[in-house]
Amino acid sequence: MEVVSNHGRETAYVEADSEADGETVLYVHGSGGSHEIWRPQLRLADRPAAALDLSGHGDSEDIDASPGYTTRSAYADDVIAVADATDASVLVGSSLGGAVVLHVLLERADEFTPEAAVLTGTGARMGVLEDLLEWLASDFERALEFLHEPDRLFHDPGSEARERSIEAMRECGQAVTRRDFLTCHDFDVRDQLGAIDVPVLAVYGEYDQLTPPWFHEYLAEEIPDASLAEVEDAAHLPMVEQPRAFDETVSEFLESV
């Protein structure tokens, strides 16, 4: 792991072991995750790539921030710092990571503007089921069970993928994972999408019930230069369930722009 100093804390990231040419892609994970979710992309990278741990996740130092805008802004600081350290020009965000990418595009363009962005498992508004928010506060194991039922994080999760994901959220911890979901719940940029002036690809898993296909259709309709793609036989984490299909979709988009 590499680290970069960022607003008085250290943000950790990993770079792909690749000598490929092209623009560097920076991957941003979702709620309760870490850079590990992007291991298939780093392993299969056909261009320079990096993935970070947002503050409080993986090997990155935590922040003292309330859920919502303050947390999103701190996570955006992480992304911008690692993008600068790795010379990244493309951002790929999953779920909460997609909300952070949208925050960078809309709120921080004076500091960093990528050449393109990919959003997966993401929406312009990301309200969270009230029952899930309650379980995240009072019954973390029930929340994990809910998230790992079919067609949520995974379409038909094999035991290995499911167990790895559950263990990753446990390692992240209840407090940070709950902060992440509350930060998603607070997110709403539906009236701002027209201001995005870089090419965007919205990629959804065919069976995703957490951020359904129509969330991504809305992004593609409202962002001026946006396109839409489906990954079959996947739910909220298509880059894990169908890594080759996901990577081919992203590569085709980047080649086109």
C-alpha positions as CSV (number, residue, x, y, z in Angstrom):
1,M,0.0,0.0,0.0
2,E,1.0,3.6,-0.7
3,V,-0.1,6.5,1.3
4,V,-0.6,10.2,0.6
5,S,-1.0,13.0,3.2
6,N,-4.4,14.6,3.0
7,H,-5.8,17.3,5.4
8,G,-3.7,16.0,8.3
9,R,-4.4,12.3,7.8
10,E,-3.0,9.5,5.6
11,T,-5.0,8.1,2.8
12,A,-4.0,4.6,1.6
13,Y,-4.1,3.4,-2.0
14,V,-2.8,0.6,-4.2
15,E,-1.7,0.8,-7.8
16,A,-2.0,-2.0,-10.4
17,D,1.1,-3.9,-11.3
18,S,0.8,-3.0,-15.0
19,E,3.0,-1.4,-17.6
20,A,0.0,-0.6,-19.8
21,D,-0.4,2.8,-21.4
22,G,-3.3,5.2,-21.4
23,E,-5.2,7.3,-18.9
24,T,-5.0,6.2,-15.2
25,V,-8.3,5.0,-13.7
26,L,-8.9,5.6,-10.0
27,Y,-11.5,3.2,-8.4
28,V,-13.6,4.4,-5.4
29,H,-15.4,1.8,-3.3
30,G,-18.8,1.9,-1.6
31,S,-20.2,1.7,1.9
32,G,-18.3,-0.5,4.4
33,G,-15.8,-1.5,1.7
34,S,-12.2,-0.9,0.8
35,H,-9.9,-1.0,-2.2
36,E,-10.1,-4.8,-2.0
37,I,-13.4,-4.8,-3.8
38,W,-11.5,-3.7,-7.0
39,R,-8.9,-6.5,-6.9
40,P,-10.4,-8.0,-10.1
41,Q,-10.0,-4.7,-11.9
42,L,-6.5,-4.1,-10.7
43,R,-5.5,-7.7,-11.7
44,L,-7.1,-7.4,-15.2
45,A,-6.2,-3.7,-15.8
46,D,-5.5,-2.9,-19.5
47,R,-4.4,0.6,-18.5
48,P,-2.8,2.2,-15.4
49,A,-5.1,1.9,-12.4
50,A,-5.3,2.6,-8.7
51,A,-7.9,2.0,-5.9
52,L,-8.0,3.8,-2.6
53,D,-9.3,3.3,0.9
54,L,-11.6,6.1,1.9
55,S,-11.1,7.6,5.3
56,G,-11.9,5.1,8.1
57,H,-11.7,2.2,5.7
58,G,-9.0,-0.3,5.1
59,D,-5.6,1.2,5.9
60,S,-6.7,4.9,5.7
61,E,-6.9,7.0,8.9
62,D,-10.4,7.9,10.0
63,I,-12.1,11.3,10.2
64,D,-14.2,13.0,12.8
65,A,-17.2,13.9,10.6
66,S,-20.9,13.7,10.8
67,P,-22.8,11.7,8.2
68,G,-23.9,13.5,5.1
69,Y,-22.2,16.4,3.3
70,T,-19.3,16.7,5.7
71,T,-18.4,13.1,5.2
72,R,-18.8,13.2,1.4
73,S,-16.6,16.3,1.3
74,A,-13.9,14.5,3.3
75,Y,-14.1,11.4,1.1
76,A,-13.8,13.8,-1.9
77,D,-10.6,15.1,-0.4
78,D,-9.3,11.5,-0.3
79,V,-10.2,11.0,-4.0
80,I,-8.6,14.2,-5.1
81,A,-5.4,13.6,-3.1
82,V,-5.0,10.1,-4.6
83,A,-5.9,11.2,-8.1
84,D,-3.1,13.8,-7.8
85,A,-0.6,11.3,-6.4
86,T,-1.4,8.8,-9.2
87,D,-2.0,11.2,-12.1
88,A,-5.5,9.7,-12.5
89,S,-7.8,11.2,-15.1
90,V,-10.7,8.8,-14.9
91,L,-12.8,8.2,-11.8
92,V,-14.9,5.0,-11.3
93,G,-17.2,5.0,-8.3
94,S,-19.4,2.2,-6.9
95,S,-22.5,3.0,-4.8
96,L,-21.3,5.5,-2.1
97,G,-18.1,5.8,-4.2
98,G,-20.3,7.0,-7.1
99,A,-21.9,9.6,-4.9
100,V,-18.4,10.8,-4.0
101,V,-17.5,10.9,-7.7
102,L,-20.6,13.0,-8.4
103,H,-19.6,15.3,-5.4
104,V,-16.2,15.8,-7.0
105,L,-17.7,16.6,-10.4
106,L,-20.3,19.0,-9.0
107,E,-18.6,20.6,-6.0
108,R,-14.8,20.4,-6.6
109,A,-14.3,21.0,-10.3
110,D,-12.0,24.0,-9.4
111,E,-9.6,21.5,-7.7
112,F,-9.9,18.5,-10.0
113,T,-11.8,17.6,-13.1
114,P,-11.5,14.1,-14.5
115,E,-11.6,13.5,-18.3
116,A,-14.4,10.9,-17.8
117,A,-16.3,9.1,-15.0
118,V,-18.0,5.8,-14.5
119,L,-20.8,5.4,-12.0
120,T,-22.1,1.9,-11.0
121,G,-24.6,1.0,-8.3
122,T,-25.3,4.7,-7.9
123,G,-28.1,7.2,-8.2
124,A,-28.7,11.0,-8.2
125,R,-30.6,10.3,-5.0
126,M,-29.7,7.3,-2.8
127,G,-32.3,7.0,-0.1
128,V,-31.8,4.0,2.2
129,L,-34.6,1.7,3.5
130,E,-35.5,2.8,7.0
131,D,-35.4,-0.7,8.3
132,L,-31.8,-1.0,7.1
133,L,-30.8,2.2,8.8
134,E,-32.4,0.9,12.0
135,W,-30.5,-2.4,11.8
136,L,-27.3,-0.6,11.1
137,A,-27.8,1.3,14.4
138,S,-29.1,-1.6,16.6
139,D,-28.5,-5.0,14.9
140,F,-25.4,-4.9,12.7
141,E,-25.5,-8.7,11.9
142,R,-29.2,-8.3,10.7
143,A,-28.1,-5.5,8.4
144,L,-25.3,-7.6,7.0
145,E,-27.7,-10.5,6.4
146,F,-30.2,-8.2,4.6
147,L,-27.5,-6.7,2.3
148,H,-26.2,-10.2,1.4
149,E,-29.6,-11.7,0.4
150,P,-30.0,-12.4,-3.3
151,D,-30.3,-9.5,-5.8
152,R,-28.9,-7.0,-3.3
153,L,-25.1,-6.8,-3.2
154,F,-25.0,-10.0,-5.3
155,H,-27.4,-11.6,-7.7
156,D,-26.7,-15.2,-6.7
157,P,-23.7,-14.9,-4.3
158,G,-21.4,-17.9,-4.0
159,S,-20.4,-18.7,-0.5
160,E,-16.9,-17.4,-0.9
161,A,-17.9,-14.0,-2.4
162,R,-20.6,-13.6,0.2
163,E,-18.3,-14.4,3.2
164,R,-15.6,-12.2,1.9
165,S,-18.0,-9.3,1.6
166,I,-19.5,-9.9,5.1
167,E,-16.1,-10.1,6.7
168,A,-15.0,-6.9,4.9
169,M,-17.9,-5.0,6.4
170,R,-17.2,-6.4,9.8
171,E,-13.6,-5.3,9.6
172,C,-14.8,-1.8,8.5
173,G,-17.0,-1.8,11.6
174,Q,-20.5,-0.8,12.5
175,A,-19.9,2.9,13.1
176,V,-18.1,3.7,9.8
177,T,-20.5,1.5,7.8
178,R,-23.5,3.2,9.3
179,R,-22.0,6.6,8.6
180,D,-21.6,5.6,5.0
181,F,-25.2,4.5,4.6
182,L,-26.4,7.7,6.3
183,T,-24.2,9.7,3.9
184,C,-25.9,7.9,1.0
185,H,-29.3,8.5,2.5
186,D,-28.6,12.3,2.7
187,F,-27.4,12.4,-1.0
188,D,-29.6,14.1,-3.6
189,V,-28.2,15.9,-6.6
190,R,-31.1,15.4,-9.0
191,D,-31.4,19.2,-9.7
192,Q,-27.6,19.5,-10.4
193,L,-26.9,16.8,-13.0
194,G,-27.1,19.2,-16.0
195,A,-24.0,21.0,-14.7
196,I,-21.7,17.9,-15.3
197,D,-19.6,18.6,-18.4
198,V,-17.5,15.4,-18.7
199,P,-18.5,12.1,-20.4
200,V,-20.1,9.7,-17.9
201,L,-21.0,6.0,-18.2
202,A,-23.8,4.7,-15.9
203,V,-23.3,0.9,-15.4
204,Y,-25.9,-1.2,-13.6
205,G,-26.2,-4.9,-12.6
206,E,-29.3,-6.5,-14.3
207,Y,-30.8,-7.6,-10.9
208,D,-29.7,-4.8,-8.6
209,Q,-32.4,-4.1,-6.1
210,L,-30.4,-1.6,-4.0
211,T,-29.9,0.9,-6.9
212,P,-32.2,-0.4,-9.6
213,P,-31.6,0.0,-13.3
214,W,-33.9,3.1,-13.5
215,F,-31.5,4.9,-11.1
216,H,-28.9,4.7,-13.8
217,E,-31.3,5.4,-16.6
218,Y,-32.1,8.7,-14.8
219,L,-28.4,9.5,-14.7
220,A,-28.0,8.8,-18.4
221,E,-31.0,11.0,-19.2
222,E,-30.1,14.0,-17.1
223,I,-26.3,14.2,-17.5
224,P,-25.6,16.0,-20.8
225,D,-22.9,13.6,-22.1
226,A,-23.9,10.3,-20.6
227,S,-24.4,6.7,-21.7
228,L,-25.9,3.6,-20.2
229,A,-24.8,0.0,-19.9
230,E,-26.1,-3.2,-18.3
231,V,-24.0,-6.0,-16.9
232,E,-26.0,-9.3,-17.1
233,D,-26.2,-11.8,-14.2
234,A,-25.1,-9.3,-11.6
235,A,-26.7,-7.1,-8.9
236,H,-25.2,-4.2,-7.0
237,L,-21.5,-5.2,-7.4
238,P,-21.1,-6.1,-11.1
239,M,-17.4,-5.6,-11.0
240,V,-17.2,-8.5,-8.5
241,E,-19.7,-10.8,-10.0
242,Q,-18.9,-10.3,-13.6
243,P,-15.4,-8.6,-13.7
244,R,-14.5,-9.3,-17.3
245,A,-17.9,-8.0,-18.6
246,F,-17.6,-5.0,-16.4
247,D,-14.1,-4.2,-17.4
248,E,-14.9,-4.6,-21.1
249,T,-17.8,-2.2,-20.7
250,V,-15.6,0.4,-19.1
251,S,-12.8,-0.1,-21.6
252,E,-15.2,0.3,-24.6
253,F,-16.6,3.5,-23.0
254,L,-13.1,5.0,-22.4
255,E,-12.0,4.1,-26.0
256,S,-15.1,5.9,-27.3
257,V,-14.4,9.1,-25.4
